[in-house]
Amino acid sequence: MLDITDPNAFRSAIRMWLDDNCPVEMRDGQNTPDHICWGGKNWAYESDAQQIWLERASALGLTVPTWPREYGGAGLERTREKIYREELARINARLPLQSFGIWMLGPALLNFGTHEQKETYLPPIARGEIRWCQGYSEPGAGSDLASVQTKCEDMGDHWLVNGQKIWTSYADKADAIFALVRTDKDAPKHKGISFLLIDMAAKGVSTKPIRLISGSSPFCETFFDDVKVPKGHVVGDVNRGWDVAKYLLTHEREMISGGGTGVSGGRALGAVIADAYPDGLTDTSLRAQAMDAEIDALAISLTIDRYKDQSLTGQGTGHASAMLKYMGTELNKTRHELIMSANGSDALDWDAGLAAPWLRTKANSIEGGTSEVMLGIIARRVLDLK
């Protein structure tokens, strides 16, 4: 089936496979943090259906459809990958697996990792056997990420790491962390950073959840106290981790941009409002705003597709990822504001499940680079304004 090159024949084959293999319980469109299958060594499945769906999809490499088969993917080229995504949407299916390993680390390893690193880390990510978190921000290094001070010393046969990360999403649930560490304190700040893979079970690694206004704790502080890390865990060249970090950030920003389309983190606006008002939304002003948002969502979805197609020619997304991230962030915030408005005072009922996602969208303006930083990048690097 996956070797079919004719688009129409592939669509028919993947449609039949999904109809036969995607459990009915996984066809509810719940691609939200509370229902995502994150995977990992300690992952507790929401249901038997969630486990079955992951096992069937990963067996064919469909958790990471564009990755090479030798590393756990399906080896799909862009046209067939897009058809697969469309067919998932047709049956309102959940993605079988989502993770920072898929969204961020995997692409970085494919581009910068050694063959041994790819063989070691990519297949377990594709099968959902390991859960990664991202160690970038520090108390003194947020938007100015190159100011990271977590110290990494060369001890001859291993690295020794000391320092702290903050806002580390799901660090308390992760099996491993990819982190930016300073390996040369005397070099210019962008030049003395390395990209390091660290086992969260290693001696000296600890986490502390940060409780948010919503009552949940997806973010953590992460501490490294004399943590020993094998020398082979550096991705890319030592002191050239900024190259890896920049590449990874483009993928993180593209992932966040998908939130504005309903592809990542929730269903499309129209579907949500239609569920709440099966007879139609009577507030004409709100209906017009919802239509505008849906049009914008379609526009950014098509723009994301265009940049994905360009990346296949070797152009990459580059600084345009800042534009996608900014637009996706603003649209996702607008989408949830409209959902809250459409449901009126009922939306404030915490048990209704609308307020927490609405609050969570505020973080989109910060994570992956603040909206102000994105606008600066767009002005300087995309529009070439002086």
N, C-alpha and C positions, 0 to 999 in steps of 0.2 A: 504493500500500500504506500509506504513512505518513499518508494522509488519511482512512483508514478510522476512523470514530468508534465504531462498534459494537464493544464489547470482545471478544465472541466471534469476530467476523469478523476483527478485528485480530490476535487470538491465532493464528488459523489462517494468516493471511497472513505474520506475522512468523516463525512456526514453519517454514513452507515456505521462506521466504527464508533463514533460518539453516541449514536442512538443505542447501540448495543452495549456499550461499556461505561458510560457515565451514569452512575446511580441517580435515580429520580430525586433522592434527597439532596443531591449536589446541584440541582437545577433551580436554585432559588436566588441566584445572583448575589449572594451574600459575600462579596469580596471585601469585607470590612475587617478591621483589626481583630474584633472579637470572634470572627469566624474563619479567618485565614488559617490555612494549614502551614505553620511555620517550619515544621520538622525539627530535627535535632535528637540528641541522645536521650533526652528526658521528655520528649514530646508526648503528651497525652491526647489521643485522638478524640475529637468531639463525638464521633460515632463510628460504627463499623463502615458506614458508607464513605466517610472521609478517608479512612485507611485504604479501602478498596480502590477508590478513585486515584489516590496517589500511586499505589502499586501498579495499577494498570497503565497509567499515563507514563510513569517513569520507566516502565519496562520497554516502552517504545521511544524514550528520550523526549517525550512531549512536555516535560516540565521545563525544559530548556531547548525549545525546538530548533533554534538556529546554531546551537553549539555543535562542534564536530562529534560524530558518533564515537570516536575513540575516547572522548572525555565525558560520555554520558548523555550527549544530545541526540537529536534526530537528524541533524545535518540538513535541515530544510533551507532552501534559498528563500529570498524575500517574498516572492510571489506566493509560494505555498505556505509560508509562515503566516502571511496575511489572511489567506483563505482559512487556515486553521483557527485563527483568532475570530474571524467572522462566524465560523460555524459554532464556536464556543458561545458567542453572543446570541446566536440564533436560538439555542436551547436554554439561554440564560444560565449557563453553567458557571460554577465557581472555577477559578484557576486551581489546578490540582496542588500546586505548591507555590508559595511566595517567600522570599527571604532576601536579606541583604547580600547573601552569597550569590544569589541569582542576579539581583539588580546591580550590584556594585563590584564585589570582589571578583566574581567570575569573569566579567569583561576585562578587568585589570590583569588577571592571571593569563587570560588568553593572549593579551597583548605584550605583557612584560615578563611573565613567569617562564621558568625553565621547563623543559619537557618533563622532568621529574616532578616539579611542583604541580604541573597541570595534571599528571597522572595521579598524584597523591590527593589533591584537594578537589578537583572538579567533579569526578564521578560521585563522591559522597554528597556534594552539594546538590547535584542533579537528582539523587535518590532521596533527598531529605534526611540524610543520616547525620548531618552536622549543621548547627545553627551558629551563624556568625553575627557579631555586632561590630560597630564602627568606632574606633578610638581616634577621633580627630580633635574636637574642641577641648580646651582646657580652661580653667578659671581665668587665665590671662591671655587666652588666645581663642577668640571666637571668629568674627569676620576676618580678623587679621590672623589667619590660620598659620602663616609661616612663622609666627612668633612662638610656636610650641616649644616647651622647655622640658618635657619628659626626657630624662637623661638615659642614654643607652651607651654603655661602655664596653669596649672590646677587651674581653678577658682572656684572649688567646683561643681557647677551645669553645667559648660560648659568649653570648652577650649578657650584660647585667643591666636590668631596667629598673629605674626608680622615677616615680612621678605620679601625676594624677590626670585623669580625663573627667569631663563632666558632660551632662546631657547625653550619656551613652544609652541609646535606646535599647531596652530589653537586655542590658548587660547581665542582669541577675538570672536570666534564662538562657544565655548564650553558652555555647561550648568553646568558642574561640573568638578572638578579636583581631582585626587588622588595624594597626595603629601607626600613627606618625610619631617618630621618636627622633631626638637630636643626637646624632652620632659624631658631630664635630661642632663644639661650642664656639670655636674661633672663626669659623667660616661665615660668610654672609648668610643671613637667616634662611634664604631659599636654598642655599647650597649645602647646608650641613644636616639635612633631614634624610632619614631612611624610612622605608615602608616595611613594617615588621609584622609577622604573624605570631600570635601568642596564644597559648592554651590557657583558657580561663580556669582550668583546674590546677595550674602550676602553683607551686608554693610561693606565697607572697602576693597573689592577686586577690583582691577583695572588692565587693561592690556594696553600695548603699542606695536604695531606691529613693527617688525624690517625689514626694506626694504633691499632686497638682490640685488645682481648684476643683477639678471634676471628681476628685477622690481616687482616681487611678494613679498608677505609678509606672508609666512606660519608660521614664527616664531614670538614669542612675548616675551616681558618682562612681568612678572606678579608680582603684588605687593599686600601684605597683611598688612593692617593697622588696628590693633585692631579688627580683625575679630573673631566673636563669632561662635563657632562650637559646636553642641551637643556632649555630652560625648559618645554617642553610635556610633559615626562615626569613631572610631578607628577600623581598621581591624587587627585581630590578637591581641597579647598582647601588652600592653603599654610598650615602651622601647625595644620591640622585632621586630620593623618594618623592620630591616635589613633582617630578615628571609623572610618576604614577598617581600621585594625589590629584593632580589637575585632570588627568584622563578619567579617573574614577568619578570626580565631581561632575563631569559632563553627563555621565550615566545616571548619577543620583538626581541631577536636575531634570533630566529627561523623564525619570521615573516619577518625580514629584509633579511634573507638568501634566502627567496623565490623570491626576486627580481631578483636574478641571473638566475632563471629558466623561467622567464616570467610569473610565476603564480601570483606574486604580483607586481603591478605597471606597467604592460605593456605586450604586446604580445611577443611571442617567436621571436628570431632573424630571423630565416628563413622565417617566415611569413611576417615580416616587409620588408625584402629585396626583397622577391618575389613580393610584391605589387609594389615596386619601379622598379623592373626589371622583368616583366612578361616573357620576353624571355630569362632570365638567366643572371647572373652576369658575365661579360666577363673578369674582372680582376682576373686572376688565383690565384695570391698571396692572394688577399682579400677573394676570394672564399674559399681558404684553411683555412684561419684564421677563417672565419665564420663557416666552418664545425667543426673545432677544438672547437670553442665556443659552438656549438650545442651539441657536444659530452660531453663536460664538464657540460653543463646544464642538460643533461640526467643523468649524473653520480651523480650530487648533488641532483637532484630530487629523485633518487632512494635511496640515502643516507638519505635524510630527511624522506622518507617513512620508511626506516629501523628503524630510531630512534623513529618515531611515534609508530611503532609496538612494540618496546622495552618498550616504556613508559606504554603500556597497562599491562605489567607484573610487574609494580611497580618500574622498574629500573630508569625511568626518563631520561632526556637528560643530565642534570648536566653540567659539564664543557665542554662537547662536543658541547654545543650550541655556544661556542666561535669559534670552528672550522667551524661550519656551517655558522655562521655570517660572519667570515672572507672570506670564499670561496664565499659565495653569494654576498658579497660586491664587491670583485674583479671581479667576473664574470659579475655582473651587469654593472660595469664601462666599462669593455671590450666590452660588448654587445652594449652599447651606443656609444662607440668610433668607433666600426665597422659600426654602422648605420650612423654616421656622415661621416665616410670615404667613405662609399658606395654612399652617396648622394653628395659628393664633396662640391663645393662652395655653392650649393643650400641649403645645410644643415644650413648654416649660416644665411639664410633668416629667421628672427624671426617669420614671419607669417607662415612659413612652419611647425612650431610646433615641431622641432627636437632639437633645441638648449636648450630650457628650461629643458626638461627631462635630457639631457646630463649634464648640469650644476648641476642639482639636485642630480645626482649620486655621486658627490664629497662629499656630506654630509653623504653618507653611511659609509664613512671611519671614521666618528666622532660619529654619533648617536648610542646609544646602547653600547657605549664603542669603543674607537678608535681602528684602526687596530693594532697599536703598543701594546695596552693593550691586545687585543685578542691574539696576537702572544705570549705575555708573559704568559697568562693563558694556552695556548696550550702547551708551553714548560714545565711549572711547573706542571700543573694539569693533562694534558692528556698524555704527553710523559715522565713525571717524570724526567725531566732533572734537574740537580743540578747547 
